[in-house]
Amino acid sequence: MTTEELEQLLAQQPIALLHRLARGRVQRHFRAGKRRLIEVLLRHSAENRAGFESDLMILIGEKPARPAPAPAPLHAPTARKPKPSGAPRRPGQRPAEPESQELGIPLSTWLEGLGVPSSSQPFIPDAWQEAAIAKLRESDVVVSVPTGSGKTYVAVEAARRAIAENRTVIYTSPLKALSNTKYTEFSKIFGADQVGILTGDRRENGQAPLLIMTTEILRNLFYDAGGGEIDVRLDTLGLVILDESQYIADPERGVVWEETIIFCPSQAKLLLLSASIGNPHDIADWLTSIRQTPCHLIKHSTRTVPLRAGYLHPNGKLSPLFRTAGIPHGHPSHLHPEAKRLFEQYEDETQPSGRRR
Amino acid sequence: MPPSIHPVDLIVALREKHLTPAIVFLTSRRACDEAMQAFDHSHIVLPPVRQEAIAAVLEKVIAQYPSIAEHPLIPIVQRIGVAAHHAGHLPSWKIAVEELMRHGCLDAVFATTTLAAGVDFPARTVIITQSSIRKSRDFMDLTIGEVQQIAGRAGRRGKDLVGFAIVTPSPYIDLTVLTKGFTGHPEAINSQFVISYPMVLNLLKAHPLDQIQPILAKSFAQFQLNQRAEVLERKLDDLRVQMDPFGPRVCTDWITEWQTFDQVRRQKSHRVPIKKFESPEIAARFHFLTPGRIVAFGRSRGVVLRQYRSKGQKSPMITALRQGGGITESPAATVTEISDRILDCVDAPIYPWCTPESVEDLLHNLDELPTKLPELPILVPKDNEPIPDAIVQTLGDFACPACPSRAACQSDYPLASKLRQEQHRHVKSIQALRTSLWHRFQEKIDVLQQFGYLTPASRLTDDGEWARLIRIDHSLLITELLRADAFNGADPAMLAAVMSSISNDDDRPGSFPRVSSGLASLLGQVRKLAASLSPHEEPPLLRADIAAVTERWIGDPTLTWIGLCKSTSMAEGDIYRLLARTLEFLSQLHTLKGTHPGLADTASRAIATLRRGVLEELP
C-alpha cells in the first residue's frame, strides 16, 4: 500500500476508528481533527508501517463483525421505528430498559418548521409586553422571561412613553459592550440627539433624555446626589431600566444593583428586565417592601420562538435529544432512544478502560 | 480522552441540514482559535455573492473603527463565512463579528460560554459542546439558568420559526447536566451584598449613623435574610406548641432544675468506689505501663505485655513477662520502677498477649539489658482528690428526690431539653440573621475610624471626604497610597502602571516587557502597603509584568498598538481591557482635583496619552 492509498483509506474511516487507531501511538490525539489526525498517524506509522496497516485492517474488519449498531443508525433517523437500532445492542449486557422501548419522534418531525416565517406578518407585541408597559404607568415592574423573548421592545416602548412626558430615562446594562450596542440601537430608534451614553470613560450627549450607562455609573450618580452634589438629571428622572438584572446575584458586582435599587428616587419608576430566574417573585416582593408603590411581576416561561434540543454525534449523525419535538419540561430522562444509544456508544468508545465513571 | 466532532465537519453538517447560522460554544479561547485554524486547509469556500456581502458589512464597520481594517482574520472569515468571538479579541473586532452575524452573513461563530451573557446576537442554532465552565480557576457544572441562557440564543424572533440547541459531545461532557438544564426550572438567585469601604463612606456622608440601619434593612440581602428568619420563626412557633406539655410544674423552670440535679446525681460516687484504692501515683504511672515497657518488680525485671483492670475491684493490673520466662498477672502497685525503655513487641489478642516469636525476642532482649536503666520521670499530679464530694453533699438541697412530679420530670426531660436547646438555637440564629448586615457595616466603620477616615462619632474626616470618591475595588489600598504620598513625583506612566497592576486580577501567565527600576521599587512599596492592609482588604495581585505593559504604552507615545501587542504574549482583547480598566481607575483619581491637584493632573495627562490608537476610536 502506498502512502497515498493509505491516506485515502484513512480518510474514508470514521473519526472514532482513527482515534482508536491513534490510541497508544499518538499523544493527545483527541485534540486533533480528522485531517490533522491522519497526518500525525501517517507520520507515526513511518517506522512501523506493516504493524500500523495490520492494526488498521483489524479495526476495519472488526466493524462489520460487530452487531448491528454501525449500519442501523443510517436508516434510523428517517425510519419510523428507531427501536430495532436501540435494542439489539449487546443484548447480553444491557437489557432493554422500559424507557428505550418508547418511541422517540423521527428526525424529520424534529426538523419540521425549520425556516423563515413569512415576513408579511406585521409585528404584534405579546400580551405580556403590553401588560408590562401598561403596568409601568402606575407601578414598578419586574420582568422575568426567557432569553430572546423581546425584553428590548418593552424597554424601548417604556422609554418612548417616558420621553413623551418630558421625563429622563436611564437605561443600564451590566457590560460596557452591551451599553455600546444599546447606544447604537437606541440612537437608530430615537435619533442620535435623544440618546446619551455614560460609561467609566465615555461621556457623550450627557443631557439627552435617554441615557445609557453601566449600573456602576448610575450607582455613583445616586451616591453623589445623596452627598449633596445634585445632578439636574435626577430631578426629572422618570424611569430607570435595569437590563439583565439577574446580575444582582453576581458575587462581585451584585451589590451595585442592590445599591442602585435602594437609592433610586421614589418618583422614578423601576423596570427590571431579567432572564428566567427561579425566584422572580422574591425580587418583586422585595421591591414592594421598599418602594412606595407595589411592584408588578411579569413572568412567563414559554419562548416566543420554540426551542428544540438535538444531539450531534461526532460522526455527523444528528438525532433529537428528547423523545418529543419540544423540550419535555420536568422530565430530563425522556431522552430520545437514538441520542441515548449514540451517547452511550460515545462514552464506551472514549472512556479509557478501567476509568468508567 | 475522547474526541469531538471536527469543526469543519460540524459546519458542513449544519449547512446540510440548513441549521445555520449557528453559535458554537466552546470551552476556551484557545478552542475557538484552533477551530478557526482547522479551516485553514478546508475546501469550504463561500459563493462570491456572500463574500461580497461580508465585505460590504465589514467596510461599514471599518469606516467606524479603522483599526480592524488590517485584521488578520478578515480574509479567512470572508472565505469561509465562519468567525470566532471571544474575550481575547478587540472590542472592535467583536463588534464587526456581531454586525456580520446580525446581517446574516456568517454561517457560524465560535464563542466561549463566558460570553453567553455578554453577546447580543441570536442565531438559528446553538451548539453546546460542554457541560461545565471555568469559574474563578475551577470548572463548575453549568447551572440550569446558564444552560437556558446559552440555549436561549437559539431562534431569532421574526427570522426563525423554531430554534435549535444541539449538544455535541466533547471531553468531559456530562449529558445529564445539560438535559436537566434544558428541562429544569432555573435556580433561585441570591443576594451577594458586600459592604465596601466606599459604600460606608458615601452612606455616612449622606446620612447620620442612626439612619444607616434602616437603609441596610432595605437591601435585597436583608429581605432574603428576613425570609430565612421567618422560616425559623415558624419553626420556633412549632416548637412552642410542642413545648406546651412541658410547662411549669412544681418548680417553674423544672428543666434546668432537673438538669442540674441529674448532673449532680451522676457525679455521685459509685456504690463501689473504684478510684478510692488507687493512689494518684499509681493512676499516673498506669498510663505508662504499655506493652513492651521494661519494669522492675523489686529486684527482678519484666516486660509489660498488657494492661487491664481487674473484673471486680477494677484495680489496675498488668500482665508481665518476667525474667526466666514466667508470665505473671500482677497489680500495677507491685511495680517498683518504670524504666525509660520499650522493647518491640507484637500484640496478640489472646494469651500470651503477644506472638510467640516476640516472646522469644523479648526474653532474649531482657537478658541482654544493662543492669542500670534510666528511670522514666513521671509527673504525679498533686492534690488529685476528686472534688465532687462537696457537690454530693449538697444533693440533699435538691427537692427533686422527694418531689411529686419527679417521675414525670425524669421521663420528659430528654425530649424537653432537646426542644429547648433547639429553641435557643433558633432564637440565636434569628437574631444573627436580623443584625448581621449591621454588624458587618460596623466592622467596616471600625476599620475606617482606625485609619482616620471617620471621626469617633462616625462623621467623615477631611480624608474621608475625598476618599469616598474612590469607588473602585481596592479602594482602601489606593486611598492609603495617596495618603502616604506614594505617587509624589511619579510620572504619568508610572502612575498608570501602578493603577493597572492594582486593577488587574487575571493570573494568566505569559511573557511581558521588562519593568523599569523606578516602577519596580514603587511596586515594591505598594506591595508592602497592600500586605499590611491585608487584614482589612484582600490585596490585589500587583503583577509587575502587567504594570510594564501599561508603562510602555504611556511612557512611549509613539508606540503603536501593534508594537505593544508584539511586546507581550497577552491577547489583544486582554490588553485592551487592562488599559480600559486602568483608564477607569485613573479617571477616579482625576475626580480628586480639589484635594490632590498634582495627582489629578498627572492622572489626566496619563489618560490623554492612554487614549490613542485603538483606545481612542472605541467607546
Contacts between the chains, C-beta under 8 A, distances in Angstrom:
chain1	res1	chain2	res2	distance
A	15	B	3	6.0
A	15	B	5	7.8
A	15	B	6	6.7
A	15	B	9	7.8
A	16	B	3	6.9
A	19	B	2	7.8
A	19	B	3	4.6
A	28	B	1	7.8
A	29	B	3	7.6
A	30	B	1	4.3
A	30	B	2	5.8
A	30	B	3	4.8
A	30	B	4	7.6
A	30	B	171	6.3
A	33	B	6	3.7
A	33	B	7	6.7
A	33	B	8	6.9
A	33	B	9	7.9
A	33	B	38	5.1
A	34	B	6	4.9
A	34	B	9	6.9
A	35	B	6	7.5
A	35	B	8	7.8
A	35	B	38	7.7
A	35	B	41	6.3
A	36	B	38	7.7
A	111	B	17	6.8
A	113	B	161	4.6
A	113	B	162	4.7
A	114	B	17	8.0
A	114	B	18	6.0
A	114	B	19	7.5
A	114	B	161	7.1
A	114	B	162	6.4
A	114	B	164	7.9
A	115	B	18	7.7
A	115	B	160	7.6
A	115	B	161	5.8
A	116	B	159	6.1
A	116	B	160	6.9
A	116	B	161	7.5
A	117	B	158	6.8
A	117	B	159	7.5
A	117	B	160	7.4
A	117	B	161	5.4
A	119	B	158	7.9
A	123	B	158	7.3
A	146	B	148	6.7
A	146	B	152	5.5
A	147	B	148	7.0
A	147	B	149	5.6
A	147	B	152	2.7
A	147	B	153	6.6
A	148	B	122	5.4
A	148	B	152	5.2
A	148	B	153	6.8
A	148	B	155	6.5
A	148	B	156	7.5
A	148	B	157	6.4
A	148	B	163	7.8
A	149	B	157	7.8
A	150	B	157	6.0
A	174	B	117	7.8
A	175	B	117	7.9
A	175	B	118	5.0
A	176	B	580	7.6
A	176	B	619	7.2
A	177	B	91	6.2
A	177	B	94	7.1
A	177	B	118	6.0
A	178	B	118	6.5
A	178	B	120	6.3
A	179	B	619	7.9
A	180	B	91	7.8
A	180	B	95	7.7
A	180	B	619	4.8
A	181	B	95	7.9
A	181	B	98	7.3
A	181	B	120	5.3
A	183	B	619	7.6
A	197	B	619	7.1
A	199	B	619	6.7
A	200	B	580	7.5
A	200	B	583	7.0
A	200	B	584	3.8
A	200	B	587	6.7
A	201	B	580	6.8
A	201	B	583	4.6
A	201	B	584	5.9
A	201	B	587	5.8
A	201	B	607	7.9
A	201	B	611	7.9
A	202	B	619	4.6
A	216	B	471	7.7
A	219	B	471	7.9
A	220	B	471	5.8
A	223	B	202	4.4
A	223	B	206	7.6
A	223	B	468	7.9
A	223	B	471	7.3
A	226	B	202	6.9
A	226	B	203	7.8
A	226	B	205	7.2
A	226	B	206	3.5
A	226	B	207	7.6
A	227	B	202	6.4
A	227	B	205	4.6
A	227	B	206	5.3
A	227	B	468	7.3
A	228	B	205	8.0
A	228	B	206	7.5
A	244	B	117	7.0
A	246	B	145	7.4
A	246	B	189	6.0
A	248	B	189	6.6
A	248	B	191	6.8
A	248	B	192	7.5
A	248	B	220	6.4
A	249	B	189	3.7
A	249	B	190	5.8
A	249	B	191	7.3
A	249	B	192	6.0
A	250	B	192	6.3
A	251	B	192	5.0
A	252	B	192	7.7
A	252	B	194	7.9
A	254	B	191	6.7
A	254	B	192	3.6
A	254	B	193	7.3
A	255	B	192	6.3
A	255	B	193	5.2
A	255	B	194	4.9
A	255	B	195	8.0
A	255	B	196	7.4
A	255	B	199	7.7
A	258	B	191	6.6
A	258	B	193	5.8
A	258	B	219	5.1
A	258	B	220	5.0
A	258	B	221	6.8
A	259	B	199	7.0
A	261	B	220	7.5
A	262	B	215	6.7
A	262	B	218	4.9
A	262	B	219	6.2
A	275	B	145	7.1
A	275	B	148	7.5
A	275	B	149	5.7
A	275	B	152	7.1
A	275	B	186	7.9
A	276	B	145	6.9
A	276	B	148	5.9
A	276	B	186	4.9
A	277	B	145	6.5
A	277	B	186	5.5
A	277	B	187	7.6
A	277	B	188	7.1
A	277	B	189	5.1
A	278	B	145	7.5
A	278	B	185	6.1
A	278	B	186	4.8
A	278	B	187	4.8
A	278	B	188	3.7
A	278	B	189	6.8
A	279	B	188	3.8
A	279	B	189	6.4
A	282	B	188	7.1
A	282	B	223	7.4
A	282	B	224	7.1
A	282	B	227	7.4
A	283	B	220	7.3
A	285	B	223	7.4
A	286	B	220	5.1
A	286	B	223	4.2
A	289	B	223	6.4
A	290	B	218	4.4
A	290	B	223	7.9
A	303	B	152	7.5
A	303	B	155	7.0
A	303	B	163	7.6
A	304	B	155	8.0
A	304	B	157	5.4
A	305	B	154	7.9
A	305	B	155	3.3
A	305	B	156	6.9
A	305	B	157	5.8
A	305	B	160	5.5
A	305	B	161	7.2
A	305	B	162	6.4
A	305	B	163	5.0
A	306	B	155	7.3
A	306	B	161	7.9
A	306	B	162	5.1
A	306	B	163	7.2
A	307	B	151	6.1
A	307	B	152	7.7
A	307	B	154	5.9
A	307	B	155	6.1
A	307	B	162	7.3
A	307	B	163	5.0
A	307	B	164	7.5
A	307	B	165	6.0
A	308	B	162	5.7
A	308	B	163	7.2
A	308	B	164	5.4
A	308	B	165	7.3
A	309	B	151	7.4
A	309	B	164	7.7
A	309	B	165	5.1
A	309	B	166	7.3
A	309	B	167	7.0
A	309	B	182	5.2
A	310	B	164	5.8
A	310	B	165	7.2
A	310	B	166	4.1
A	310	B	167	7.1
A	311	B	166	6.9
A	311	B	167	5.3
A	311	B	168	7.4
A	312	B	5	6.6
A	312	B	10	7.3
A	312	B	13	6.7
A	312	B	127	7.3
A	312	B	166	5.1
A	312	B	167	7.1
A	312	B	168	4.1
A	313	B	5	7.7
A	313	B	168	7.4
A	313	B	169	7.6
A	314	B	3	5.8
A	314	B	4	5.8
A	314	B	5	4.3
A	314	B	168	6.9
A	314	B	169	6.7
A	315	B	5	7.9
A	316	B	5	7.1
A	316	B	9	5.7
A	316	B	12	7.9
A	316	B	13	4.8
A	318	B	13	6.9
A	318	B	17	6.3
A	318	B	166	7.4
A	321	B	166	7.9
A	321	B	167	6.1
A	321	B	179	7.1
A	321	B	182	7.4
A	322	B	179	7.7
A	322	B	182	7.7
A	322	B	183	7.8
A	327	B	182	5.2
A	327	B	183	5.9
A	328	B	183	5.8
A	329	B	183	5.3
A	329	B	184	7.9
A	329	B	185	7.9
A	330	B	183	6.0
A	330	B	184	7.6
A	330	B	185	7.8
A	331	B	183	5.9
A	332	B	176	6.8
A	332	B	179	4.2
A	332	B	180	4.5
A	332	B	182	7.4
A	332	B	183	4.6
A	332	B	184	6.8
A	333	B	179	7.5
A	334	B	183	7.9
A	335	B	179	6.7
A	343	B	169	6.6
A	343	B	175	5.6
A	346	B	2	6.9
A	346	B	169	5.1
A	347	B	2	7.9
A	349	B	2	7.4
A	350	B	1	7.2
A	350	B	2	2.9
A	350	B	3	6.8
A	351	B	2	7.5
